[in-house]
Structures are given as C-alpha cells and as structure tokens.
Amino acid sequence: MTKLAYVFPGQGSQTVGMLADVESLCSDLFAEASEVLGYDLWQLVAKGPEDRLNQTEFTQPALLTCSVALYRLSLSSGLPIPDALAGHSLGEYSALVAAEVLTFEDAVRLVQQRGRFMQRAVPLGKGGMAAVIGLSDDEVRAVCESVSDGDIVQAANFNAPGQVVIAGSTDAVKRGVDACKAAGAKRAMPLPVSAPFHSTLMRPAAEQMAEMLDAVTFSDPVIPVVQNVDALVHEDPIVIKEKLIDQICCAVLWTDTVKKLGAMGIRTLVECGPGKVLTGLAKRIDRSIESHNLLSQESISAVGEALGQ
C-alpha cells in the first residue's frame, strides 16, 4: 500500500466559519479546549470576530483544535493511520498530538501561551516578516547578511524552492525587501503579521516556552514526526522537546521536511486542517507526491475514495 503522511498547517490558514459542517462531530473536542482556555473556542471559530481570531494567542489554539478534530474524524471515518507526520510551525504541535507525544489538553495550554510569548517577545511595530519569491535559499541568506547592519534579519521559513520568508526588525526587513528586489526576486512583500516569528528576536519566547515545556510530559511517538528545525525524525521525547523549543527562534525547513517525507517512501500527503497552503507547497517541492486536502466532511470522503478506502 502507498505510504501516507499527514501534515498540519500553521498560522495564516484560519478563517471564521472553518469546520462549520462538522460542528456536531467535534463538539466534545472544542468543549475540552474551551475548558482549558477559559473561553468558548467554538464560538470564536464559528462567529469570530475575525480580528480576534487572527490574534496569535487565539489563532494558535483554534488551528490546533481544528486540525486535531479533523485528524480524529478522519480516522473514525475509516481513513488509514498515516506512516509519518509533520506540521508547519504551530502545526508541529498538532502533529505531536496525532503522534501521541503530547496530550491534546497539554498542547492547547502550550500553544495558548506560545502565542502570548511570541507576541510579547518584540514590541508591536518593531518586528515583521516578508515573503520573497524567485531567489534561491542561498541568495536570500546572502541578502539578509548584507543588509543586517547590526540589526536582525534572517530567513525564517524555507517553504519551497524559490519561496522563502524573512523575519527580523522592521527596518532591517524593509532593507531586505528592497535588496531582494534588486537581486532579482520576482516579488518581495511584507506579510500582515504582528511579530518576527522564527527569528532570533523570538529568543525571550523560546526561553519562556522552555520553562513551560519542562513541566510537561512528552511520550514516545507512535508515528514518526519530521520536525521543523532539522527535517529529521527523533524518537527520544527529550530531543523532540528540545527541537520544539528551538523551533520558536529557528527557521522552518519545510522544503527539506517534504523531501525527507519523500525519502521515507511517502507518496501521498494529506493536509489536515483549514486552508490549502501545504499541498500547494508540496507540489512545488516534489511533484511525485500526490497531495490532498482534508478540511471538511466532504473532503474526508473524497480523500477516502482517492486512497481506495
């Protein structure tokens, strides 16, 4: 049988009204999350307001819960247990819940605080991110180094060949955008995010998360998880935890992650969660891997048919 991987999206994939067609099937999970969070998560996901859902401390538990709900619903609907897992940034927590490394309750608590820590690590307006299209990874690295001028600006997400996100202090990111355009980038544009995620400016958040994670029990994974910071599978829960801490202020190696899944024999990839970002990236990274989206009851049936279930 063809080897299968599930991948879980990160911030930016959220929309008000996501999972509307499966509300009755995942109400217990949302109730569990709401109890941990201290507010009605389903109400926020279903009704918004959008600006609140887009605040990172609310976005992170919302996306985690949606992704885990769809994953559990897919298994209960008869879809096969995947051979491997991965998640983009925040999505790595969803992957670790699916792999039974983290309990869902612990993950909800962790990502709520992760959102708060990351938002507070840099004063509002002092940091940002930008997408760069059409330059190689090395070209983007070289540009960042050349324009830093004592500030922080660095590659934060290697999303696909020719598709890199940079992050750092606001002024340095602006210089990076201009320099990338001058270097021949097809596009270089600031992203509507409130902090320079996955840059060394996030170190205060990483230190705070390390304290929180220290109090949480990590279990042995029941399914291999390819982690963001090194695109490798780790079996030791202590190492998995260390990589999760590093992830906050290190680049997301998504191109290498998808390549690693391919090297593990994965031929089918299912994006489990709102949006279609990761399936789009997968097609740019490895066209031999067949991609599917799992974001509703209808799509669960469609994926089942595609997998011959």
C-alpha positions as a Markdown table, in Angstrom:
| # | Residue | x | y | z |
|---|---|---|---|---|
| 1 | Met | 0.0 | 0.0 | 0.0 |
| 2 | Thr | 1.2 | 3.6 | -0.8 |
| 3 | Lys | 2.8 | 5.3 | 2.2 |
| 4 | Leu | 0.8 | 8.2 | 3.6 |
| 5 | Ala | 1.8 | 11.3 | 5.6 |
| 6 | Tyr | -0.5 | 13.8 | 7.3 |
| 7 | Val | 0.8 | 17.4 | 7.5 |
| 8 | Phe | -0.7 | 20.1 | 9.7 |
| 9 | Pro | -0.9 | 23.9 | 8.8 |
| 10 | Gly | 0.3 | 26.8 | 10.8 |
| 11 | Gln | -0.9 | 30.4 | 11.2 |
| 12 | Gly | -2.5 | 32.1 | 8.2 |
| 13 | Ser | -4.8 | 29.2 | 7.4 |
| 14 | Gln | -7.5 | 30.2 | 9.8 |
| 15 | Thr | -10.9 | 31.6 | 8.7 |
| 16 | Val | -14.1 | 32.4 | 10.6 |
| 17 | Gly | -16.6 | 29.6 | 10.0 |
| 18 | Met | -14.0 | 26.8 | 9.5 |
| 19 | Leu | -15.2 | 23.3 | 10.3 |
| 20 | Ala | -18.9 | 24.5 | 10.2 |
| 21 | Asp | -20.1 | 21.3 | 8.5 |
| 22 | Val | -18.6 | 19.0 | 11.2 |
| 23 | Glu | -19.6 | 21.0 | 14.3 |
| 24 | Ser | -21.7 | 18.2 | 15.8 |
| 25 | Leu | -18.9 | 15.7 | 15.2 |
| 26 | Cys | -16.2 | 17.7 | 17.0 |
| 27 | Ser | -18.2 | 19.5 | 19.7 |
| 28 | Asp | -16.6 | 17.4 | 22.6 |
| 29 | Leu | -13.1 | 18.3 | 21.5 |
| 30 | Phe | -13.9 | 22.0 | 21.3 |
| 31 | Ala | -15.6 | 21.8 | 24.7 |
| 32 | Glu | -12.4 | 20.3 | 26.1 |
| 33 | Ala | -10.3 | 23.0 | 24.6 |
| 34 | Ser | -12.7 | 25.7 | 25.8 |
| 35 | Glu | -12.4 | 24.4 | 29.4 |
| 36 | Val | -8.6 | 24.7 | 29.2 |
| 37 | Leu | -8.7 | 28.2 | 27.6 |
| 38 | Gly | -11.4 | 29.8 | 29.7 |
| 39 | Tyr | -13.5 | 30.9 | 26.8 |
| 40 | Asp | -15.8 | 29.4 | 24.2 |
| 41 | Leu | -13.5 | 28.4 | 21.4 |
| 42 | Trp | -16.2 | 27.1 | 19.0 |
| 43 | Gln | -18.0 | 30.5 | 19.3 |
| 44 | Leu | -14.8 | 32.3 | 18.2 |
| 45 | Val | -14.1 | 29.9 | 15.4 |
| 46 | Ala | -17.7 | 29.9 | 14.1 |
| 47 | Lys | -18.6 | 33.5 | 14.6 |
| 48 | Gly | -15.4 | 35.5 | 15.1 |
| 49 | Pro | -14.8 | 38.4 | 15.2 |
| 50 | Glu | -12.1 | 37.9 | 12.6 |
| 51 | Asp | -9.6 | 40.3 | 14.1 |
| 52 | Arg | -9.8 | 38.4 | 17.4 |
| 53 | Leu | -9.3 | 35.0 | 15.7 |
| 54 | Asn | -6.3 | 36.5 | 13.9 |
| 55 | Gln | -4.6 | 37.5 | 17.1 |
| 56 | Thr | -1.9 | 34.9 | 17.6 |
| 57 | Glu | -2.8 | 33.8 | 21.2 |
| 58 | Phe | -6.3 | 32.9 | 19.8 |
| 59 | Thr | -5.2 | 31.7 | 16.4 |
| 60 | Gln | -2.9 | 29.0 | 17.8 |
| 61 | Pro | -5.3 | 27.1 | 19.9 |
| 62 | Ala | -8.0 | 27.5 | 17.3 |
| 63 | Leu | -5.9 | 26.0 | 14.5 |
| 64 | Leu | -4.6 | 23.2 | 16.7 |
| 65 | Thr | -8.1 | 22.2 | 17.8 |
| 66 | Cys | -9.4 | 22.3 | 14.2 |
| 67 | Ser | -6.5 | 20.2 | 12.9 |
| 68 | Val | -6.7 | 17.6 | 15.7 |
| 69 | Ala | -10.5 | 17.4 | 15.3 |
| 70 | Leu | -10.2 | 16.7 | 11.5 |
| 71 | Tyr | -7.4 | 14.2 | 12.2 |
| 72 | Arg | -9.5 | 12.2 | 14.7 |
| 73 | Leu | -12.6 | 12.5 | 12.5 |
| 74 | Ser | -10.6 | 11.1 | 9.5 |
| 75 | Leu | -9.5 | 8.1 | 11.5 |
| 76 | Ser | -13.0 | 7.4 | 12.9 |
| 77 | Ser | -14.3 | 7.7 | 9.3 |
| 78 | Gly | -12.0 | 4.8 | 8.3 |
| 79 | Leu | -9.0 | 6.6 | 6.8 |
| 80 | Pro | -5.8 | 4.8 | 7.4 |
| 81 | Ile | -3.3 | 5.7 | 10.2 |
| 82 | Pro | -0.5 | 7.7 | 8.5 |
| 83 | Asp | 3.0 | 6.4 | 8.2 |
| 84 | Ala | 4.5 | 9.8 | 9.1 |
| 85 | Leu | 3.5 | 13.2 | 10.3 |
| 86 | Ala | 4.8 | 16.8 | 10.1 |
| 87 | Gly | 3.5 | 20.3 | 10.8 |
| 88 | His | 4.4 | 23.8 | 9.7 |
| 89 | Ser | 5.4 | 25.9 | 12.7 |
| 90 | Leu | 2.4 | 25.8 | 15.0 |
| 91 | Gly | 1.2 | 22.7 | 13.1 |
| 92 | Glu | 4.1 | 20.7 | 14.6 |
| 93 | Tyr | 2.1 | 20.7 | 17.9 |
| 94 | Ser | -0.9 | 19.2 | 16.0 |
| 95 | Ala | 1.5 | 16.5 | 14.6 |
| 96 | Leu | 2.8 | 15.7 | 18.1 |
| 97 | Val | -0.8 | 15.3 | 19.4 |
| 98 | Ala | -1.5 | 12.9 | 16.5 |
| 99 | Ala | 1.7 | 11.0 | 17.3 |
| 100 | Glu | 0.6 | 10.8 | 21.0 |
| 101 | Val | 3.7 | 12.6 | 22.1 |
| 102 | Leu | 1.6 | 15.4 | 23.7 |
| 103 | Thr | -1.9 | 15.1 | 25.1 |
| 104 | Phe | -4.5 | 17.4 | 23.5 |
| 105 | Glu | -5.1 | 19.2 | 26.8 |
| 106 | Asp | -1.4 | 19.9 | 27.2 |
| 107 | Ala | -1.0 | 21.1 | 23.6 |
| 108 | Val | -3.9 | 23.5 | 23.9 |
| 109 | Arg | -2.4 | 25.0 | 27.1 |
| 110 | Leu | 1.1 | 25.2 | 25.5 |
| 111 | Val | 0.0 | 26.9 | 22.2 |
| 112 | Gln | -2.1 | 29.5 | 24.0 |
| 113 | Gln | 1.0 | 30.5 | 26.0 |
| 114 | Arg | 3.2 | 30.1 | 22.9 |
| 115 | Gly | 1.1 | 32.7 | 21.1 |
| 116 | Arg | 1.3 | 35.1 | 24.1 |
| 117 | Phe | 5.0 | 34.7 | 24.5 |
| 118 | Met | 5.7 | 35.1 | 20.8 |
| 119 | Gln | 3.6 | 38.3 | 20.6 |
| 120 | Arg | 5.2 | 39.9 | 23.6 |
| 121 | Ala | 8.8 | 39.0 | 22.7 |
| 122 | Val | 9.1 | 42.0 | 20.4 |
| 123 | Pro | 7.2 | 45.3 | 20.9 |
| 124 | Leu | 4.4 | 45.8 | 18.4 |
| 125 | Gly | 5.6 | 47.5 | 15.3 |
| 126 | Lys | 9.3 | 46.7 | 16.0 |
| 127 | Gly | 9.4 | 43.5 | 14.0 |
| 128 | Gly | 8.0 | 41.9 | 10.9 |
| 129 | Met | 8.2 | 39.3 | 8.1 |
| 130 | Ala | 8.3 | 39.4 | 4.3 |
| 131 | Ala | 7.8 | 36.8 | 1.6 |
| 132 | Val | 10.5 | 36.6 | -1.1 |
| 133 | Ile | 9.6 | 34.8 | -4.4 |
| 134 | Gly | 12.2 | 33.9 | -7.1 |
| 135 | Leu | 15.5 | 33.8 | -5.3 |
| 136 | Ser | 17.4 | 30.7 | -4.1 |
| 137 | Asp | 17.8 | 29.9 | -0.4 |
| 138 | Asp | 21.5 | 30.9 | -0.5 |
| 139 | Glu | 20.7 | 34.2 | -2.3 |
| 140 | Val | 18.2 | 35.1 | 0.4 |
| 141 | Arg | 20.6 | 34.2 | 3.1 |
| 142 | Ala | 23.3 | 36.4 | 1.5 |
| 143 | Val | 20.9 | 39.3 | 1.1 |
| 144 | Cys | 19.9 | 39.1 | 4.8 |
| 145 | Glu | 23.6 | 39.1 | 5.8 |
| 146 | Ser | 24.4 | 42.1 | 3.6 |
| 147 | Val | 21.7 | 44.4 | 4.8 |
| 148 | Ser | 21.6 | 43.5 | 8.5 |
| 149 | Asp | 23.8 | 46.4 | 9.5 |
| 150 | Gly | 23.8 | 45.4 | 13.2 |
| 151 | Asp | 20.0 | 44.6 | 13.1 |
| 152 | Ile | 18.4 | 41.2 | 12.9 |
| 153 | Val | 17.0 | 40.0 | 9.6 |
| 154 | Gln | 17.2 | 36.3 | 8.6 |
| 155 | Ala | 15.5 | 33.6 | 6.6 |
| 156 | Ala | 12.6 | 32.3 | 8.7 |
| 157 | Asn | 10.7 | 29.9 | 6.5 |
| 158 | Phe | 12.1 | 27.9 | 3.6 |
| 159 | Asn | 8.7 | 27.0 | 2.3 |
| 160 | Ala | 9.5 | 25.7 | -1.2 |
| 161 | Pro | 12.2 | 26.2 | -3.9 |
| 162 | Gly | 12.2 | 30.0 | -4.7 |
| 163 | Gln | 9.8 | 30.7 | -1.9 |
| 164 | Val | 11.4 | 32.0 | 1.4 |
| 165 | Val | 10.1 | 34.2 | 4.2 |
| 166 | Ile | 12.4 | 36.5 | 6.0 |
| 167 | Ala | 11.9 | 38.0 | 9.5 |
| 168 | Gly | 13.6 | 40.5 | 11.8 |
| 169 | Ser | 13.4 | 44.1 | 13.0 |
| 170 | Thr | 11.1 | 46.3 | 11.0 |
| 171 | Asp | 13.8 | 48.5 | 9.4 |
| 172 | Ala | 16.0 | 45.5 | 8.5 |
| 173 | Val | 13.2 | 43.6 | 6.9 |
| 174 | Lys | 12.4 | 46.7 | 4.8 |
| 175 | Arg | 16.0 | 46.8 | 3.7 |
| 176 | Gly | 15.8 | 43.1 | 3.0 |
| 177 | Val | 12.7 | 43.5 | 0.8 |
| 178 | Asp | 14.4 | 46.3 | -1.3 |
| 179 | Ala | 17.7 | 44.3 | -1.6 |
| 180 | Cys | 15.9 | 41.1 | -2.7 |
| 181 | Lys | 14.1 | 43.0 | -5.4 |
| 182 | Ala | 17.4 | 44.5 | -6.5 |
| 183 | Ala | 18.9 | 40.9 | -6.5 |
| 184 | Gly | 16.2 | 39.8 | -9.0 |
| 185 | Ala | 13.4 | 38.5 | -6.8 |
| 186 | Lys | 10.1 | 38.2 | -8.8 |
| 187 | Arg | 8.3 | 39.5 | -5.7 |
| 188 | Ala | 9.3 | 40.6 | -2.2 |
| 189 | Met | 6.5 | 41.9 | 0.0 |
| 190 | Pro | 5.8 | 42.4 | 3.7 |
| 191 | Leu | 3.4 | 40.0 | 5.4 |
| 192 | Pro | 0.5 | 41.0 | 7.6 |
| 193 | Val | 1.9 | 39.5 | 10.8 |
| 194 | Ser | 2.5 | 41.2 | 14.1 |
| 195 | Ala | 5.9 | 39.7 | 15.1 |
| 196 | Pro | 9.1 | 38.4 | 13.5 |
| 197 | Phe | 8.4 | 34.7 | 14.1 |
| 198 | His | 11.2 | 32.1 | 13.7 |
| 199 | Ser | 13.9 | 34.7 | 14.1 |
| 200 | Thr | 16.4 | 35.1 | 16.9 |
| 201 | Leu | 14.3 | 38.1 | 18.1 |
| 202 | Met | 12.0 | 35.4 | 19.5 |
| 203 | Arg | 14.6 | 34.1 | 22.0 |
| 204 | Pro | 12.7 | 35.5 | 25.0 |
| 205 | Ala | 9.6 | 33.5 | 23.9 |
| 206 | Ala | 11.8 | 30.4 | 23.5 |
| 207 | Glu | 13.2 | 30.8 | 27.0 |
| 208 | Gln | 9.6 | 31.1 | 28.4 |
| 209 | Met | 8.4 | 28.1 | 26.4 |
| 210 | Ala | 11.4 | 26.1 | 27.7 |
| 211 | Glu | 10.1 | 26.6 | 31.2 |
| 212 | Met | 6.6 | 25.6 | 30.3 |
| 213 | Leu | 7.7 | 22.6 | 28.4 |
| 214 | Asp | 9.9 | 21.5 | 31.2 |
| 215 | Ala | 6.7 | 20.8 | 33.3 |
| 216 | Val | 5.0 | 18.8 | 30.5 |
| 217 | Thr | 5.5 | 15.0 | 30.0 |
| 218 | Phe | 6.4 | 14.0 | 26.4 |
| 219 | Ser | 5.7 | 10.4 | 25.4 |
| 220 | Asp | 7.4 | 8.2 | 22.8 |
| 221 | Pro | 5.9 | 8.9 | 19.3 |
| 222 | Val | 3.6 | 6.2 | 18.0 |
| 223 | Ile | 4.0 | 7.7 | 14.5 |
| 224 | Pro | 7.3 | 9.3 | 13.2 |
| 225 | Val | 7.2 | 13.1 | 13.2 |
| 226 | Val | 9.6 | 15.0 | 10.9 |
| 227 | Gln | 10.5 | 18.2 | 12.9 |
| 228 | Asn | 10.8 | 21.7 | 11.5 |
| 229 | Val | 14.3 | 22.8 | 12.7 |
| 230 | Asp | 16.3 | 19.9 | 11.2 |
| 231 | Ala | 13.9 | 18.0 | 9.0 |
| 232 | Leu | 14.7 | 14.8 | 10.9 |
| 233 | Val | 12.7 | 12.2 | 12.8 |
| 234 | His | 13.5 | 12.0 | 16.5 |
| 235 | Glu | 12.4 | 9.1 | 18.8 |
| 236 | Asp | 13.7 | 10.4 | 22.1 |
| 237 | Pro | 11.0 | 12.6 | 23.8 |
| 238 | Ile | 13.7 | 14.8 | 25.4 |
| 239 | Val | 15.1 | 15.6 | 21.9 |
| 240 | Ile | 11.7 | 16.2 | 20.5 |
| 241 | Lys | 11.1 | 18.7 | 23.3 |
| 242 | Glu | 14.4 | 20.4 | 22.6 |
| 243 | Lys | 13.6 | 20.8 | 18.9 |
| 244 | Leu | 10.2 | 22.3 | 19.8 |
| 245 | Ile | 11.9 | 24.9 | 21.9 |
| 246 | Asp | 14.5 | 25.7 | 19.1 |
| 247 | Gln | 11.6 | 26.0 | 16.6 |
| 248 | Ile | 10.5 | 29.3 | 18.0 |
| 249 | Cys | 13.6 | 31.2 | 17.0 |
| 250 | Cys | 15.0 | 29.0 | 14.2 |
| 251 | Ala | 13.9 | 28.7 | 10.6 |
| 252 | Val | 11.2 | 26.3 | 9.5 |
| 253 | Leu | 12.9 | 23.9 | 7.0 |
| 254 | Trp | 9.7 | 23.0 | 5.1 |
| 255 | Thr | 11.3 | 22.2 | 1.8 |
| 256 | Asp | 13.6 | 19.8 | 3.5 |
| 257 | Thr | 10.7 | 18.4 | 5.5 |
| 258 | Val | 8.8 | 17.4 | 2.4 |
| 259 | Lys | 11.9 | 16.0 | 0.8 |
| 260 | Lys | 12.5 | 13.9 | 4.0 |
| 261 | Leu | 9.0 | 12.5 | 3.8 |
| 262 | Gly | 9.7 | 11.6 | 0.2 |
| 263 | Ala | 12.9 | 9.9 | 1.2 |
| 264 | Met | 10.9 | 7.9 | 3.8 |
| 265 | Gly | 8.8 | 6.5 | 1.0 |
| 266 | Ile | 5.8 | 8.8 | 1.4 |
| 267 | Arg | 3.9 | 9.0 | -1.9 |
| 268 | Thr | 0.7 | 10.5 | -0.6 |
| 269 | Leu | 0.4 | 13.7 | 1.5 |
| 270 | Val | -2.8 | 14.8 | 3.2 |
| 271 | Glu | -3.0 | 18.4 | 4.6 |
| 272 | Cys | -5.2 | 18.1 | 7.7 |
| 273 | Gly | -6.6 | 21.4 | 8.7 |
| 274 | Pro | -8.0 | 24.6 | 7.2 |
| 275 | Gly | -6.6 | 26.0 | 4.0 |
| 276 | Lys | -4.5 | 24.5 | 1.2 |
| 277 | Val | -1.1 | 26.1 | 1.7 |
| 278 | Leu | 0.9 | 23.0 | 2.4 |
| 279 | Thr | -0.5 | 21.0 | -0.5 |
| 280 | Gly | 0.4 | 23.9 | -2.8 |
| 281 | Leu | 4.0 | 23.9 | -1.4 |
| 282 | Ala | 4.3 | 20.2 | -1.7 |
| 283 | Lys | 3.6 | 20.4 | -5.5 |
| 284 | Arg | 6.4 | 22.8 | -5.8 |
| 285 | Ile | 8.8 | 20.7 | -3.8 |
| 286 | Asp | 8.1 | 17.1 | -5.1 |
| 287 | Arg | 5.7 | 16.5 | -7.9 |
| 288 | Ser | 5.9 | 12.8 | -7.4 |
| 289 | Ile | 4.0 | 13.1 | -4.1 |
| 290 | Glu | 0.2 | 13.1 | -4.5 |
| 291 | Ser | -1.5 | 15.8 | -2.4 |
| 292 | His | -5.0 | 16.0 | -0.8 |
| 293 | Asn | -6.8 | 18.4 | 1.4 |
| 294 | Leu | -8.8 | 17.4 | 4.4 |
| 295 | Leu | -10.8 | 20.3 | 5.7 |
| 296 | Ser | -14.5 | 19.1 | 5.8 |
| 297 | Gln | -16.7 | 16.1 | 6.0 |
| 298 | Glu | -17.0 | 16.1 | 2.2 |
| 299 | Ser | -13.2 | 16.2 | 1.8 |
| 300 | Ile | -12.8 | 13.3 | 4.2 |
| 301 | Ser | -15.0 | 11.2 | 1.9 |
| 302 | Ala | -13.1 | 12.4 | -1.2 |
| 303 | Val | -9.7 | 11.6 | 0.4 |
| 304 | Gly | -11.1 | 8.1 | 1.4 |
| 305 | Glu | -12.1 | 7.5 | -2.3 |
| 306 | Ala | -8.7 | 8.7 | -3.5 |
| 307 | Leu | -6.9 | 6.3 | -1.1 |
| 308 | Gly | -9.2 | 3.5 | -2.1 |
| 309 | Gln | -10.9 | 3.2 | 1.3 |
